[in-house]
Amino acid sequence: MPSLTTQTWIRSGYETVGTELQAGNHALGRVSLLPWDTETFGFPVGTYETHADQLDPALQPDFVKLFHSWTLRSGVLLCSCSIPFGNAFWKAFLIERGFRFVDLSLRASLNGLRSAPLPPSRRMLRKAEAKDWELVAEIAAGSFRHGRYHADPLFPQELANRRYRDWMKRALSGEKPADHVFILEEAGSVAGFYHVTVEDGVADLRLAAVSPEWQRTTLGFDLYVSVLHLLKGCGVRRVVTSISASNTGVLNVYSTLGFHFAEPAAIYHWHAPGFPKT
């Protein structure tokens, strides 16, 4: 069984450097540039984080002025914002300020992996090697239809696909000891992969896919079951992940495997005037 080293990790793959929208005014929230998406898309991408359940009416004009000033200074063409799904204030406020709803995400978790009653594993996974890169990249670039970029009607789908390709390029780079990519083979070739990170006995299921020719078979389910058995054998106690609520196929798999769902979050995108730009 392979050894899984641990390290502090950021789900995105990079640590953001955020700044308060107005220095010293915590209530107005924080903005950050997203270097991994900026690098892939070729234009600045940001995120806005709220710091209160609602924004005081006296601060709302300041938000509008400061937010747009930041996007102009930074050259940001797209900015995301994730809020608790039940927050009515931010739902209305963001839409009034030019954001649009694009996706709903859920946090899924499986506690007590060591004693979880998993189905038998029917496949053996192996750790990815350098020779796997081209096939993994091809699968990653052509297997996903869910997530906020794919759900955004204004966003170029080719770029949304490229994001997953670059995601796996970083995961396979070996730069972060917490990253692990496992390969599922079929008929002597790479048929699927699973990217996970591990820290202090907790595994995050980051990204998984099987090639298009195997997507209507049981291979995908076998991949999920096999990675859980592998993690269990490595001493992982708890498994977490984040998933788009529109991805009902994988939601059903997680439900079958005993995962619980919580923390629904509504995701919004703001686009600069004229987006997308060539």
N, C-alpha and C positions, 0 to 999 in steps of 0.2 A: 504494500500500500504506500503511495507516495506521501512524503512529508509535507505538511502545509505550514509554512511559516506565517507569522502574524505581523501586522504593521498597521498603524493608523491609516485609514483610507478615506477618501472622499468619493462618494458615489459617482460623480461625474468623471472622475479620473484626474481632475485638476482641482487645486484649492483656489477658490475665488478670493479676490481682494476687494472687499466691499467698503464703501464710504457712506456716511450718513448723507441723505439728500440735502440737509442743511446742517453744517457742523454745529454740534451742541444741542440740536433739536431732535432727540431720539424718536419722538412721536411721529415724525414725518417719514420714518422708514429708511431703508438702505438700498443703494443701487450698486451693482457689480457688473463688470464685464465677464463674459464667459469665454475664456481663452480657447477651450477645445472646439466650440462651435465656430468662433471667429476664425480659427485656423482652417477649419474644414470649408466653411462657406465663402471665405474671402472677403467678408465685410463684418464690421463690429456687431456683436450680439450681446445683449445685456439681460439682466433680471432685476426686478424690483421686489423687495421683501417688506411686507407690512410689519409694523411693530405695535399695533393696537387693534382691538376689535372694531373700532371705527375711528374716523378722523374728525376731530373737532371742527365745526363749521368755520371757525375763525382761521383754521389752518388750510382749508381746502383751496383757496386762491393761491396760497404759497406753494402747495403741491404742484398745481398746474404750471406755474411759472418756473419752479425749480426743476421739475421733471423734464420739461421741454428744453430748458437750458442745458441740462446734462446730456440729453440725447444729441443736441447740436454740437456741443463741445467734443463729445466722444465719437461722433459720427455713427451712432447706433441706428441701424435700420430696422431692428426687431428687438422687442423687449418682452420677456415673459413675466408673469406674476401668478403664483400659486396661493390659493386661499382655502381655508376650511369650507367645505361644500355648503354648510348651513349658515354661513355669514351673509345675511341679506344686504347689509350696508355695502360691503366691498363689491358684491355682485353688481349692484346698481351703480356705484361710484365709478368702477372701472369702465363699465360700458359707456357711461356719460363722458368719460375722458378718452374715448377712442380705442379702448381695448375690446377684443372680441373673444368669446368663449371658444376654446378649441378642443378641450379634452377633460376627462375626469379620471383621476388616478386613485388607486387603492393601495394600501399597505397590506401585504400578506405575510403571515408568519406561521411557523410550525415550531412550537415549543416542545421540549423534551424529545428531541430527535432520537436519542439513544434508546428510548423505549417505544418509539412510534411504530405502530403495526403497518409496515410498508408491504406492498406487493413484492413478490420475489423479483430479483433482478435477473433479466434475461440477456443482458449485454455487458460486455467488458469495455470500459473506457480506458483510454491512455492519455498521458500528458501530451500536449501539442509540441511539435518540433518545427524547426525552421522550414523544413520541406512542405509543411502543411499550409504555409501562408497564402499562396495563390488560391487554393481551393476554399479556405476559410473566408478569404476576402470576397470571393465570388458568391458564396452562400450568403454572407452578411449583406452584400449589396443588393440581393435580389429576393430576400425572403420575408421582409417586414412590410406590413400595411397598417400598423397601429402606432400610437405614440403621437405626441403633440405636433410634430412637424408634418407627419403624414396626414393628420387630421386638419391641418390649417389649409383652407382652400386657396390662400394667396401664396403659399410657399411652394417653390419648385420641387417636384417630387424627386428629380435627379439628385438634388442636394440632400434631401431627406435620406435617400438611399446611401449616398456617399458618407453621411455621418456614421452609419453603422459600420461601413467598411473601415473608416478611420478609427472608430472605436476599437475594433478588433486589432488593428495595426498597433495601437498603443498597448492593448492587453497582451499582445504577443511579443512586445519589445523586450520584456524582462527587466524594465526599469523599476518596477514596483514589486518587491518580494511578495506582497499580499495577493497579487494577481495570479490566477490559475486558469488555464484553458484546457479543457478535456475534449478529446476527440472520440466520436463514434464512427466506426467504419462499417461499411456494407459492401460486399462484392469487391473487396480489396481497395476501396477508395474512401475518402472522407465523405461521410453522408450527413454529419451534423457536428455541432460543437456546443460547449457550455462554458461560459466565462463566469467565474465566481471569485469573490474575495473573502478572506477569512481574517478575523481579529478576535482574540480572546474567546475562542470557542463559538463565535457567532459567524455564520456564513451568509453572505449576501449573494443571491442568485442574480447576476447582473444581466446576462444576455445569452439567449439560447436560440438555436435555429437548426432545422434540417433542410437539406437541399430540396428544391421544388418537386423533383420526381418522387420523393419519399413523403411528401406532406399529407397525402391521403392514405397513409398506412399507419400502423401502430408504432412506427419507429420513433416518432416524437414522444409518445408516452413512455416508451422504453428508455429514452434519453433522460427524462426527468426522474424516473424511478432509479435508474442506475447512478445518477449523480448524487442522489440522496443516500443511497447505500454507501457510496464511496466516502462521502462526508461523514457519515455515521461511523464508518470504520476508522476515520482519522481523528475521532474524538470530538467532532463538532456537536454542540449541545442544542443550538437554536439556529433556525434558518429564517431569513427575512428576504423580502423582495418588494418591488414596486411594479405595478402593472396598470395598463390602461383598462378602464372598465369596458371598453368596446371590444377587447380581446377575449371574447366569450369562450373560445376554444381552450385557451390556456387557463382561464378562470375555472373552467370545469375540471381540468386536470388537477389544479391546486386543491380544489374542493374535494375531489376523490382521494387525494393523498393526505387529507386531514388539515390543510391550512385554514387559518381564520383570517377574516378580512376586517380592516378598520381604517380610520383616518382618511375618509374620502376627501379629495382635494380637487377643487375646480381650477383649471389652468387657462389663463387668458394670454393672448398675444396682442401687443401694440405694434403697429407697423408705421414706419416713417411715410410721409406723403409720397405717393407714386410707387410704393413698394409693390412688386419686386423690381429691382433695377438691374440692368445688365452691366 
